[in-house]
Amino acid sequence: MMEVMRSGNSKHAAFWLEVAEQPPGTPHDWQRVFENYSATIDFPSSCVWREQMVAYPDAKVLLTVHPRGAAAWYKSATETIYSVQVLWEFKVLRALLPRQPALIKMIEKLIWQRTLNGTMTDKQAAIAHYEQHIEDVKATVPVSQLLVFSADQGWQPLCDFLGVAVPDIDFPRVNETADMKRVIRKARWILRTLFVLAGAAVGGLIWWLV
């Protein structure tokens, strides 16, 4: 997702919005976004894993699961990436935008609606959907091409699966809940400040005109 969000990758966001607006199973020219890459992880690519298995039948598939289970995944998601959908500051921002950027529309359509089936507001439904997704992947991907992996396992199973040497560095710990919550808190503070300044400017203008 971070690669798609980069400002220089506006074509990527537009491509993934095209994917989001087509029915599941629709074939796409994946090389439009994968041409300079040897692997893909995370949303939005993981949303269309079935379609990519058709296009790349020999690909190795990494099924990442939360180390503490489905309930912990739901708690983490609702406190971080999904909170941006429901917190009032971000809702106001989206309402004020004259045109929804492709990235925002893609996230809503492809991730929250198609992939997670609109379940995130219902904890039990979301957890059931998460668990069913895991079973669907296990039932579909050949065992020889699949690794079920959690980040607490470190380098060894991942490197064994990919047939590469274990790096001489610690396994990275990025995008953790605490770090993402700090980023979101900062973004909320910035937005609230902007709203106050904009409101004061509009109020001042009205006062001056009257």
mmCIF file of the C-alpha atoms, coordinates in Angstrom:
data_MODEL
# 
_entry.id   MODEL 
# 
loop_
_atom_site.group_PDB 
_atom_site.id 
_atom_site.type_symbol 
_atom_site.label_atom_id 
_atom_site.label_alt_id 
_atom_site.label_comp_id 
_atom_site.label_asym_id 
_atom_site.label_entity_id 
_atom_site.label_seq_id 
_atom_site.pdbx_PDB_ins_code 
_atom_site.Cartn_x 
_atom_site.Cartn_y 
_atom_site.Cartn_z 
_atom_site.occupancy 
_atom_site.B_iso_or_equiv 
_atom_site.pdbx_formal_charge 
_atom_site.auth_seq_id 
_atom_site.auth_comp_id 
_atom_site.auth_asym_id 
_atom_site.auth_atom_id 
_atom_site.pdbx_PDB_model_num 
ATOM 1   C CA . MET A 1 1   ? 0.000   0.000   0.000   1.00 0.00 ? 1   MET A CA 1 
ATOM 2   C CA . MET A 1 2   ? 2.812   2.418   0.818   1.00 0.00 ? 2   MET A CA 1 
ATOM 3   C CA . GLU A 1 3   ? 4.141   2.078   -2.722  1.00 0.00 ? 3   GLU A CA 1 
ATOM 4   C CA . VAL A 1 4   ? 0.714   2.944   -4.155  1.00 0.00 ? 4   VAL A CA 1 
ATOM 5   C CA . MET A 1 5   ? 0.411   5.934   -1.816  1.00 0.00 ? 5   MET A CA 1 
ATOM 6   C CA . ARG A 1 6   ? 3.658   7.509   -2.969  1.00 0.00 ? 6   ARG A CA 1 
ATOM 7   C CA . SER A 1 7   ? 3.001   10.749  -4.856  1.00 0.00 ? 7   SER A CA 1 
ATOM 8   C CA . GLY A 1 8   ? 4.942   9.527   -7.871  1.00 0.00 ? 8   GLY A CA 1 
ATOM 9   C CA . ASN A 1 9   ? 2.688   6.492   -8.222  1.00 0.00 ? 9   ASN A CA 1 
ATOM 10  C CA . SER A 1 10  ? -0.580  8.209   -9.186  1.00 0.00 ? 10  SER A CA 1 
ATOM 11  C CA . LYS A 1 11  ? -0.834  5.800   -12.137 1.00 0.00 ? 11  LYS A CA 1 
ATOM 12  C CA . HIS A 1 12  ? -0.801  2.918   -9.666  1.00 0.00 ? 12  HIS A CA 1 
ATOM 13  C CA . ALA A 1 13  ? -3.752  4.353   -7.741  1.00 0.00 ? 13  ALA A CA 1 
ATOM 14  C CA . ALA A 1 14  ? -5.660  4.870   -11.002 1.00 0.00 ? 14  ALA A CA 1 
ATOM 15  C CA . PHE A 1 15  ? -4.963  1.272   -12.051 1.00 0.00 ? 15  PHE A CA 1 
ATOM 16  C CA . TRP A 1 16  ? -6.164  -0.146  -8.741  1.00 0.00 ? 16  TRP A CA 1 
ATOM 17  C CA . LEU A 1 17  ? -9.308  1.951   -8.948  1.00 0.00 ? 17  LEU A CA 1 
ATOM 18  C CA . GLU A 1 18  ? -9.968  0.344   -12.349 1.00 0.00 ? 18  GLU A CA 1 
ATOM 19  C CA . VAL A 1 19  ? -9.587  -3.045  -10.670 1.00 0.00 ? 19  VAL A CA 1 
ATOM 20  C CA . ALA A 1 20  ? -11.955 -2.005  -7.883  1.00 0.00 ? 20  ALA A CA 1 
ATOM 21  C CA . GLU A 1 21  ? -14.624 -0.955  -10.364 1.00 0.00 ? 21  GLU A CA 1 
ATOM 22  C CA . GLN A 1 22  ? -14.562 -4.233  -12.287 1.00 0.00 ? 22  GLN A CA 1 
ATOM 23  C CA . PRO A 1 23  ? -16.300 -7.425  -11.132 1.00 0.00 ? 23  PRO A CA 1 
ATOM 24  C CA . PRO A 1 24  ? -14.200 -9.973  -9.195  1.00 0.00 ? 24  PRO A CA 1 
ATOM 25  C CA . GLY A 1 25  ? -12.445 -12.373 -11.547 1.00 0.00 ? 25  GLY A CA 1 
ATOM 26  C CA . THR A 1 26  ? -11.916 -9.781  -14.288 1.00 0.00 ? 26  THR A CA 1 
ATOM 27  C CA . PRO A 1 27  ? -8.487  -10.269 -15.924 1.00 0.00 ? 27  PRO A CA 1 
ATOM 28  C CA . HIS A 1 28  ? -6.160  -7.258  -15.917 1.00 0.00 ? 28  HIS A CA 1 
ATOM 29  C CA . ASP A 1 29  ? -2.801  -6.328  -17.397 1.00 0.00 ? 29  ASP A CA 1 
ATOM 30  C CA . TRP A 1 30  ? -0.896  -6.702  -14.121 1.00 0.00 ? 30  TRP A CA 1 
ATOM 31  C CA . GLN A 1 31  ? 2.381   -5.710  -15.733 1.00 0.00 ? 31  GLN A CA 1 
ATOM 32  C CA . ARG A 1 32  ? 1.111   -2.134  -15.773 1.00 0.00 ? 32  ARG A CA 1 
ATOM 33  C CA . VAL A 1 33  ? 1.948   -2.004  -12.074 1.00 0.00 ? 33  VAL A CA 1 
ATOM 34  C CA . PHE A 1 34  ? 4.253   -4.995  -11.542 1.00 0.00 ? 34  PHE A CA 1 
ATOM 35  C CA . GLU A 1 35  ? 6.690   -4.369  -14.396 1.00 0.00 ? 35  GLU A CA 1 
ATOM 36  C CA . ASN A 1 36  ? 9.496   -3.097  -12.160 1.00 0.00 ? 36  ASN A CA 1 
ATOM 37  C CA . TYR A 1 37  ? 8.819   -5.392  -9.208  1.00 0.00 ? 37  TYR A CA 1 
ATOM 38  C CA . SER A 1 38  ? 9.540   -9.009  -8.347  1.00 0.00 ? 38  SER A CA 1 
ATOM 39  C CA . ALA A 1 39  ? 7.000   -9.360  -5.530  1.00 0.00 ? 39  ALA A CA 1 
ATOM 40  C CA . THR A 1 40  ? 3.875   -7.748  -4.135  1.00 0.00 ? 40  THR A CA 1 
ATOM 41  C CA . ILE A 1 41  ? 2.460   -7.692  -0.597  1.00 0.00 ? 41  ILE A CA 1 
ATOM 42  C CA . ASP A 1 42  ? -0.304  -6.002  1.365   1.00 0.00 ? 42  ASP A CA 1 
ATOM 43  C CA . PHE A 1 43  ? -3.403  -4.194  0.113   1.00 0.00 ? 43  PHE A CA 1 
ATOM 44  C CA . PRO A 1 44  ? -4.487  -3.600  -2.614  1.00 0.00 ? 44  PRO A CA 1 
ATOM 45  C CA . SER A 1 45  ? -2.702  -6.469  -4.374  1.00 0.00 ? 45  SER A CA 1 
ATOM 46  C CA . SER A 1 46  ? -3.753  -9.044  -1.781  1.00 0.00 ? 46  SER A CA 1 
ATOM 47  C CA . CYS A 1 47  ? -7.389  -8.157  -2.501  1.00 0.00 ? 47  CYS A CA 1 
ATOM 48  C CA . VAL A 1 48  ? -7.145  -9.897  -5.867  1.00 0.00 ? 48  VAL A CA 1 
ATOM 49  C CA . TRP A 1 49  ? -5.009  -12.881 -4.990  1.00 0.00 ? 49  TRP A CA 1 
ATOM 50  C CA . ARG A 1 50  ? -7.263  -15.244 -6.929  1.00 0.00 ? 50  ARG A CA 1 
ATOM 51  C CA . GLU A 1 51  ? -6.932  -13.252 -10.150 1.00 0.00 ? 51  GLU A CA 1 
ATOM 52  C CA . GLN A 1 52  ? -3.170  -13.049 -9.705  1.00 0.00 ? 52  GLN A CA 1 
ATOM 53  C CA . MET A 1 53  ? -2.925  -16.793 -9.170  1.00 0.00 ? 53  MET A CA 1 
ATOM 54  C CA . VAL A 1 54  ? -4.495  -17.182 -12.612 1.00 0.00 ? 54  VAL A CA 1 
ATOM 55  C CA . ALA A 1 55  ? -2.023  -14.736 -14.145 1.00 0.00 ? 55  ALA A CA 1 
ATOM 56  C CA . TYR A 1 56  ? 0.994   -16.108 -12.226 1.00 0.00 ? 56  TYR A CA 1 
ATOM 57  C CA . PRO A 1 57  ? 0.192   -19.776 -11.555 1.00 0.00 ? 57  PRO A CA 1 
ATOM 58  C CA . ASP A 1 58  ? 3.723   -20.626 -10.393 1.00 0.00 ? 58  ASP A CA 1 
ATOM 59  C CA . ALA A 1 59  ? 4.019   -17.745 -7.932  1.00 0.00 ? 59  ALA A CA 1 
ATOM 60  C CA . LYS A 1 60  ? 4.821   -18.385 -4.298  1.00 0.00 ? 60  LYS A CA 1 
ATOM 61  C CA . VAL A 1 61  ? 2.115   -17.138 -1.956  1.00 0.00 ? 61  VAL A CA 1 
ATOM 62  C CA . LEU A 1 62  ? 2.704   -15.718 1.505   1.00 0.00 ? 62  LEU A CA 1 
ATOM 63  C CA . LEU A 1 63  ? -0.381  -15.881 3.731   1.00 0.00 ? 63  LEU A CA 1 
ATOM 64  C CA . THR A 1 64  ? 0.361   -13.583 6.650   1.00 0.00 ? 64  THR A CA 1 
ATOM 65  C CA . VAL A 1 65  ? -1.684  -14.112 9.803   1.00 0.00 ? 65  VAL A CA 1 
ATOM 66  C CA . HIS A 1 66  ? -1.729  -12.100 13.007  1.00 0.00 ? 66  HIS A CA 1 
ATOM 67  C CA . PRO A 1 67  ? 0.496   -13.797 15.618  1.00 0.00 ? 67  PRO A CA 1 
ATOM 68  C CA . ARG A 1 68  ? -2.192  -13.372 18.302  1.00 0.00 ? 68  ARG A CA 1 
ATOM 69  C CA . GLY A 1 69  ? -5.159  -14.439 16.195  1.00 0.00 ? 69  GLY A CA 1 
ATOM 70  C CA . ALA A 1 70  ? -8.207  -12.962 14.517  1.00 0.00 ? 70  ALA A CA 1 
ATOM 71  C CA . ALA A 1 71  ? -9.471  -10.918 17.478  1.00 0.00 ? 71  ALA A CA 1 
ATOM 72  C CA . ALA A 1 72  ? -6.083  -9.205  17.817  1.00 0.00 ? 72  ALA A CA 1 
ATOM 73  C CA . TRP A 1 73  ? -6.085  -8.511  14.066  1.00 0.00 ? 73  TRP A CA 1 
ATOM 74  C CA . TYR A 1 74  ? -9.502  -6.851  14.330  1.00 0.00 ? 74  TYR A CA 1 
ATOM 75  C CA . LYS A 1 75  ? -8.449  -4.703  17.294  1.00 0.00 ? 75  LYS A CA 1 
ATOM 76  C CA . SER A 1 76  ? -5.290  -3.597  15.513  1.00 0.00 ? 76  SER A CA 1 
ATOM 77  C CA . ALA A 1 77  ? -7.101  -2.820  12.246  1.00 0.00 ? 77  ALA A CA 1 
ATOM 78  C CA . THR A 1 78  ? -9.900  -0.820  13.850  1.00 0.00 ? 78  THR A CA 1 
ATOM 79  C CA . GLU A 1 79  ? -7.414  1.205   15.909  1.00 0.00 ? 79  GLU A CA 1 
ATOM 80  C CA . THR A 1 80  ? -5.208  2.008   12.908  1.00 0.00 ? 80  THR A CA 1 
ATOM 81  C CA . ILE A 1 81  ? -6.024  1.701   9.209   1.00 0.00 ? 81  ILE A CA 1 
ATOM 82  C CA . TYR A 1 82  ? -9.807  1.440   9.574   1.00 0.00 ? 82  TYR A CA 1 
ATOM 83  C CA . SER A 1 83  ? -10.017 4.293   12.073  1.00 0.00 ? 83  SER A CA 1 
ATOM 84  C CA . VAL A 1 84  ? -9.294  6.688   9.203   1.00 0.00 ? 84  VAL A CA 1 
ATOM 85  C CA . GLN A 1 85  ? -12.662 5.662   7.745   1.00 0.00 ? 85  GLN A CA 1 
ATOM 86  C CA . VAL A 1 86  ? -14.649 6.531   10.859  1.00 0.00 ? 86  VAL A CA 1 
ATOM 87  C CA . LEU A 1 87  ? -12.924 9.357   12.748  1.00 0.00 ? 87  LEU A CA 1 
ATOM 88  C CA . TRP A 1 88  ? -14.745 12.651  12.265  1.00 0.00 ? 88  TRP A CA 1 
ATOM 89  C CA . GLU A 1 89  ? -11.697 14.638  11.116  1.00 0.00 ? 89  GLU A CA 1 
ATOM 90  C CA . PHE A 1 90  ? -11.167 12.363  8.132   1.00 0.00 ? 90  PHE A CA 1 
ATOM 91  C CA . LYS A 1 91  ? -14.882 12.254  7.331   1.00 0.00 ? 91  LYS A CA 1 
ATOM 92  C CA . VAL A 1 92  ? -14.962 16.061  7.196   1.00 0.00 ? 92  VAL A CA 1 
ATOM 93  C CA . LEU A 1 93  ? -11.869 16.118  5.006   1.00 0.00 ? 93  LEU A CA 1 
ATOM 94  C CA . ARG A 1 94  ? -13.434 13.698  2.526   1.00 0.00 ? 94  ARG A CA 1 
ATOM 95  C CA . ALA A 1 95  ? -16.665 15.708  2.505   1.00 0.00 ? 95  ALA A CA 1 
ATOM 96  C CA . LEU A 1 96  ? -14.764 18.931  1.743   1.00 0.00 ? 96  LEU A CA 1 
ATOM 97  C CA . LEU A 1 97  ? -12.787 17.504  -1.148  1.00 0.00 ? 97  LEU A CA 1 
ATOM 98  C CA . PRO A 1 98  ? -14.353 18.640  -4.441  1.00 0.00 ? 98  PRO A CA 1 
ATOM 99  C CA . ARG A 1 99  ? -13.316 15.349  -6.038  1.00 0.00 ? 99  ARG A CA 1 
ATOM 100 C CA . GLN A 1 100 ? -12.441 12.119  -4.296  1.00 0.00 ? 100 GLN A CA 1 
ATOM 101 C CA . PRO A 1 101 ? -8.870  11.055  -5.199  1.00 0.00 ? 101 PRO A CA 1 
ATOM 102 C CA . ALA A 1 102 ? -8.526  7.676   -6.908  1.00 0.00 ? 102 ALA A CA 1 
ATOM 103 C CA . LEU A 1 103 ? -6.681  6.312   -3.861  1.00 0.00 ? 103 LEU A CA 1 
ATOM 104 C CA . ILE A 1 104 ? -9.538  7.086   -1.459  1.00 0.00 ? 104 ILE A CA 1 
ATOM 105 C CA . LYS A 1 105 ? -12.181 5.642   -3.787  1.00 0.00 ? 105 LYS A CA 1 
ATOM 106 C CA . MET A 1 106 ? -10.077 2.531   -4.393  1.00 0.00 ? 106 MET A CA 1 
ATOM 107 C CA . ILE A 1 107 ? -9.565  1.890   -0.682  1.00 0.00 ? 107 ILE A CA 1 
ATOM 108 C CA . GLU A 1 108 ? -13.285 2.103   0.017   1.00 0.00 ? 108 GLU A CA 1 
ATOM 109 C CA . LYS A 1 109 ? -14.378 -0.029  -2.955  1.00 0.00 ? 109 LYS A CA 1 
ATOM 110 C CA . LEU A 1 110 ? -11.644 -2.646  -3.167  1.00 0.00 ? 110 LEU A CA 1 
ATOM 111 C CA . ILE A 1 111 ? -10.546 -3.075  0.443   1.00 0.00 ? 111 ILE A CA 1 
ATOM 112 C CA . TRP A 1 112 ? -13.416 -2.247  2.782   1.00 0.00 ? 112 TRP A CA 1 
ATOM 113 C CA . GLN A 1 113 ? -16.298 -3.271  0.538   1.00 0.00 ? 113 GLN A CA 1 
ATOM 114 C CA . ARG A 1 114 ? -15.162 -6.011  -1.860  1.00 0.00 ? 114 ARG A CA 1 
ATOM 115 C CA . THR A 1 115 ? -12.406 -7.712  0.123   1.00 0.00 ? 115 THR A CA 1 
ATOM 116 C CA . LEU A 1 116 ? -13.737 -7.280  3.654   1.00 0.00 ? 116 LEU A CA 1 
ATOM 117 C CA . ASN A 1 117 ? -17.348 -7.329  2.501   1.00 0.00 ? 117 ASN A CA 1 
ATOM 118 C CA . GLY A 1 118 ? -18.333 -4.280  4.557   1.00 0.00 ? 118 GLY A CA 1 
ATOM 119 C CA . THR A 1 119 ? -17.876 -6.237  7.790   1.00 0.00 ? 119 THR A CA 1 
ATOM 120 C CA . MET A 1 120 ? -15.552 -3.926  9.722   1.00 0.00 ? 120 MET A CA 1 
ATOM 121 C CA . THR A 1 121 ? -18.356 -2.310  11.728  1.00 0.00 ? 121 THR A CA 1 
ATOM 122 C CA . ASP A 1 122 ? -19.352 -5.742  13.054  1.00 0.00 ? 122 ASP A CA 1 
ATOM 123 C CA . LYS A 1 123 ? -16.573 -7.398  15.060  1.00 0.00 ? 123 LYS A CA 1 
ATOM 124 C CA . GLN A 1 124 ? -17.892 -10.953 14.863  1.00 0.00 ? 124 GLN A CA 1 
ATOM 125 C CA . ALA A 1 125 ? -18.652 -10.709 11.147  1.00 0.00 ? 125 ALA A CA 1 
ATOM 126 C CA . ALA A 1 126 ? -15.207 -9.246  10.432  1.00 0.00 ? 126 ALA A CA 1 
ATOM 127 C CA . ILE A 1 127 ? -13.449 -11.956 12.427  1.00 0.00 ? 127 ILE A CA 1 
ATOM 128 C CA . ALA A 1 128 ? -15.464 -14.675 10.675  1.00 0.00 ? 128 ALA A CA 1 
ATOM 129 C CA . HIS A 1 129 ? -14.558 -13.142 7.306   1.00 0.00 ? 129 HIS A CA 1 
ATOM 130 C CA . TYR A 1 130 ? -10.858 -13.010 8.265   1.00 0.00 ? 130 TYR A CA 1 
ATOM 131 C CA . GLU A 1 131 ? -10.866 -16.660 9.290   1.00 0.00 ? 131 GLU A CA 1 
ATOM 132 C CA . GLN A 1 132 ? -12.733 -17.699 6.140   1.00 0.00 ? 132 GLN A CA 1 
ATOM 133 C CA . HIS A 1 133 ? -10.189 -15.867 4.010   1.00 0.00 ? 133 HIS A CA 1 
ATOM 134 C CA . ILE A 1 134 ? -7.403  -17.892 5.588   1.00 0.00 ? 134 ILE A CA 1 
ATOM 135 C CA . GLU A 1 135 ? -9.235  -21.136 4.856   1.00 0.00 ? 135 GLU A CA 1 
ATOM 136 C CA . ASP A 1 136 ? -9.986  -20.065 1.277   1.00 0.00 ? 136 ASP A CA 1 
ATOM 137 C CA . VAL A 1 137 ? -6.318  -19.382 0.567   1.00 0.00 ? 137 VAL A CA 1 
ATOM 138 C CA . LYS A 1 138 ? -5.236  -22.678 2.126   1.00 0.00 ? 138 LYS A CA 1 
ATOM 139 C CA . ALA A 1 139 ? -7.832  -24.567 0.070   1.00 0.00 ? 139 ALA A CA 1 
ATOM 140 C CA . THR A 1 140 ? -6.884  -22.856 -3.199  1.00 0.00 ? 140 THR A CA 1 
ATOM 141 C CA . VAL A 1 141 ? -3.121  -22.416 -3.295  1.00 0.00 ? 141 VAL A CA 1 
ATOM 142 C CA . PRO A 1 142 ? -1.046  -25.597 -3.788  1.00 0.00 ? 142 PRO A CA 1 
ATOM 143 C CA . VAL A 1 143 ? 0.737   -26.586 -0.578  1.00 0.00 ? 143 VAL A CA 1 
ATOM 144 C CA . SER A 1 144 ? 4.150   -26.403 -2.286  1.00 0.00 ? 144 SER A CA 1 
ATOM 145 C CA . GLN A 1 145 ? 3.533   -22.749 -3.172  1.00 0.00 ? 145 GLN A CA 1 
ATOM 146 C CA . LEU A 1 146 ? 2.082   -21.557 0.122   1.00 0.00 ? 146 LEU A CA 1 
ATOM 147 C CA . LEU A 1 147 ? 3.636   -20.343 3.358   1.00 0.00 ? 147 LEU A CA 1 
ATOM 148 C CA . VAL A 1 148 ? 1.376   -19.470 6.280   1.00 0.00 ? 148 VAL A CA 1 
ATOM 149 C CA . PHE A 1 149 ? 3.479   -16.940 8.146   1.00 0.00 ? 149 PHE A CA 1 
ATOM 150 C CA . SER A 1 150 ? 3.296   -14.608 11.137  1.00 0.00 ? 150 SER A CA 1 
ATOM 151 C CA . ALA A 1 151 ? 5.822   -11.869 11.731  1.00 0.00 ? 151 ALA A CA 1 
ATOM 152 C CA . ASP A 1 152 ? 6.887   -13.216 15.125  1.00 0.00 ? 152 ASP A CA 1 
ATOM 153 C CA . GLN A 1 153 ? 8.446   -16.219 13.347  1.00 0.00 ? 153 GLN A CA 1 
ATOM 154 C CA . GLY A 1 154 ? 11.246  -14.051 12.005  1.00 0.00 ? 154 GLY A CA 1 
ATOM 155 C CA . TRP A 1 155 ? 13.452  -14.642 8.986   1.00 0.00 ? 155 TRP A CA 1 
ATOM 156 C CA . GLN A 1 156 ? 13.977  -18.404 8.993   1.00 0.00 ? 156 GLN A CA 1 
ATOM 157 C CA . PRO A 1 157 ? 10.680  -19.821 7.641   1.00 0.00 ? 157 PRO A CA 1 
ATOM 158 C CA . LEU A 1 158 ? 10.359  -16.977 5.149   1.00 0.00 ? 158 LEU A CA 1 
ATOM 159 C CA . CYS A 1 159 ? 13.889  -17.390 3.788   1.00 0.00 ? 159 CYS A CA 1 
ATOM 160 C CA . ASP A 1 160 ? 13.550  -21.184 3.669   1.00 0.00 ? 160 ASP A CA 1 
ATOM 161 C CA . PHE A 1 161 ? 10.346  -20.791 1.657   1.00 0.00 ? 161 PHE A CA 1 
ATOM 162 C CA . LEU A 1 162 ? 11.953  -18.360 -0.790  1.00 0.00 ? 162 LEU A CA 1 
ATOM 163 C CA . GLY A 1 163 ? 15.193  -20.311 -1.035  1.00 0.00 ? 163 GLY A CA 1 
ATOM 164 C CA . VAL A 1 164 ? 17.425  -17.437 0.054   1.00 0.00 ? 164 VAL A CA 1 
ATOM 165 C CA . ALA A 1 165 ? 19.942  -16.941 2.850   1.00 0.00 ? 165 ALA A CA 1 
ATOM 166 C CA . VAL A 1 166 ? 18.865  -15.425 6.146   1.00 0.00 ? 166 VAL A CA 1 
ATOM 167 C CA . PRO A 1 167 ? 19.997  -11.754 6.241   1.00 0.00 ? 167 PRO A CA 1 
ATOM 168 C CA . ASP A 1 168 ? 22.526  -10.738 8.848   1.00 0.00 ? 168 ASP A CA 1 
ATOM 169 C CA . ILE A 1 169 ? 20.160  -8.125  10.277  1.00 0.00 ? 169 ILE A CA 1 
ATOM 170 C CA . ASP A 1 170 ? 17.272  -8.208  12.720  1.00 0.00 ? 170 ASP A CA 1 
ATOM 171 C CA . PHE A 1 171 ? 13.818  -8.944  11.340  1.00 0.00 ? 171 PHE A CA 1 
ATOM 172 C CA . PRO A 1 172 ? 12.183  -5.528  10.722  1.00 0.00 ? 172 PRO A CA 1 
ATOM 173 C CA . ARG A 1 173 ? 9.439   -4.243  12.999  1.00 0.00 ? 173 ARG A CA 1 
ATOM 174 C CA . VAL A 1 174 ? 7.531   -1.539  11.107  1.00 0.00 ? 174 VAL A CA 1 
ATOM 175 C CA . ASN A 1 175 ? 3.918   -0.357  10.896  1.00 0.00 ? 175 ASN A CA 1 
ATOM 176 C CA . GLU A 1 176 ? 3.259   -1.541  14.436  1.00 0.00 ? 176 GLU A CA 1 
ATOM 177 C CA . THR A 1 177 ? 0.033   -0.428  16.095  1.00 0.00 ? 177 THR A CA 1 
ATOM 178 C CA . ALA A 1 178 ? 1.664   2.102   18.425  1.00 0.00 ? 178 ALA A CA 1 
ATOM 179 C CA . ASP A 1 179 ? 3.602   3.729   15.576  1.00 0.00 ? 179 ASP A CA 1 
ATOM 180 C CA . MET A 1 180 ? 0.562   3.972   13.317  1.00 0.00 ? 180 MET A CA 1 
ATOM 181 C CA . LYS A 1 181 ? -1.581  5.379   16.131  1.00 0.00 ? 181 LYS A CA 1 
ATOM 182 C CA . ARG A 1 182 ? 0.991   8.134   16.673  1.00 0.00 ? 182 ARG A CA 1 
ATOM 183 C CA . VAL A 1 183 ? 0.854   9.034   12.967  1.00 0.00 ? 183 VAL A CA 1 
ATOM 184 C CA . ILE A 1 184 ? -2.943  9.117   13.043  1.00 0.00 ? 184 ILE A CA 1 
ATOM 185 C CA . ARG A 1 185 ? -2.990  11.294  16.187  1.00 0.00 ? 185 ARG A CA 1 
ATOM 186 C CA . LYS A 1 186 ? -0.641  13.755  14.496  1.00 0.00 ? 186 LYS A CA 1 
ATOM 187 C CA . ALA A 1 187 ? -2.783  13.805  11.342  1.00 0.00 ? 187 ALA A CA 1 
ATOM 188 C CA . ARG A 1 188 ? -5.919  14.448  13.441  1.00 0.00 ? 188 ARG A CA 1 
ATOM 189 C CA . TRP A 1 189 ? -4.214  17.348  15.231  1.00 0.00 ? 189 TRP A CA 1 
ATOM 190 C CA . ILE A 1 190 ? -3.141  18.882  11.919  1.00 0.00 ? 190 ILE A CA 1 
ATOM 191 C CA . LEU A 1 191 ? -6.639  18.546  10.474  1.00 0.00 ? 191 LEU A CA 1 
ATOM 192 C CA . ARG A 1 192 ? -8.299  20.051  13.545  1.00 0.00 ? 192 ARG A CA 1 
ATOM 193 C CA . THR A 1 193 ? -5.882  22.983  13.397  1.00 0.00 ? 193 THR A CA 1 
ATOM 194 C CA . LEU A 1 194 ? -6.629  23.530  9.722   1.00 0.00 ? 194 LEU A CA 1 
ATOM 195 C CA . PHE A 1 195 ? -10.386 23.378  10.350  1.00 0.00 ? 195 PHE A CA 1 
ATOM 196 C CA . VAL A 1 196 ? -10.105 25.976  13.141  1.00 0.00 ? 196 VAL A CA 1 
ATOM 197 C CA . LEU A 1 197 ? -7.982  28.285  10.999  1.00 0.00 ? 197 LEU A CA 1 
ATOM 198 C CA . ALA A 1 198 ? -10.323 27.901  8.038   1.00 0.00 ? 198 ALA A CA 1 
ATOM 199 C CA . GLY A 1 199 ? -13.334 28.555  10.254  1.00 0.00 ? 199 GLY A CA 1 
ATOM 200 C CA . ALA A 1 200 ? -11.699 31.664  11.713  1.00 0.00 ? 200 ALA A CA 1 
ATOM 201 C CA . ALA A 1 201 ? -10.831 32.931  8.230   1.00 0.00 ? 201 ALA A CA 1 
ATOM 202 C CA . VAL A 1 202 ? -14.388 32.438  6.992   1.00 0.00 ? 202 VAL A CA 1 
ATOM 203 C CA . GLY A 1 203 ? -15.806 34.069  10.132  1.00 0.00 ? 203 GLY A CA 1 
ATOM 204 C CA . GLY A 1 204 ? -13.453 37.021  9.719   1.00 0.00 ? 204 GLY A CA 1 
ATOM 205 C CA . LEU A 1 205 ? -14.440 37.433  6.099   1.00 0.00 ? 205 LEU A CA 1 
ATOM 206 C CA . ILE A 1 206 ? -18.131 37.392  6.946   1.00 0.00 ? 206 ILE A CA 1 
ATOM 207 C CA . TRP A 1 207 ? -17.557 39.948  9.723   1.00 0.00 ? 207 TRP A CA 1 
ATOM 208 C CA . TRP A 1 208 ? -15.608 42.182  7.345   1.00 0.00 ? 208 TRP A CA 1 
ATOM 209 C CA . LEU A 1 209 ? -18.278 41.977  4.645   1.00 0.00 ? 209 LEU A CA 1 
ATOM 210 C CA . VAL A 1 210 ? -21.071 42.741  7.090   1.00 0.00 ? 210 VAL A CA 1 
# 
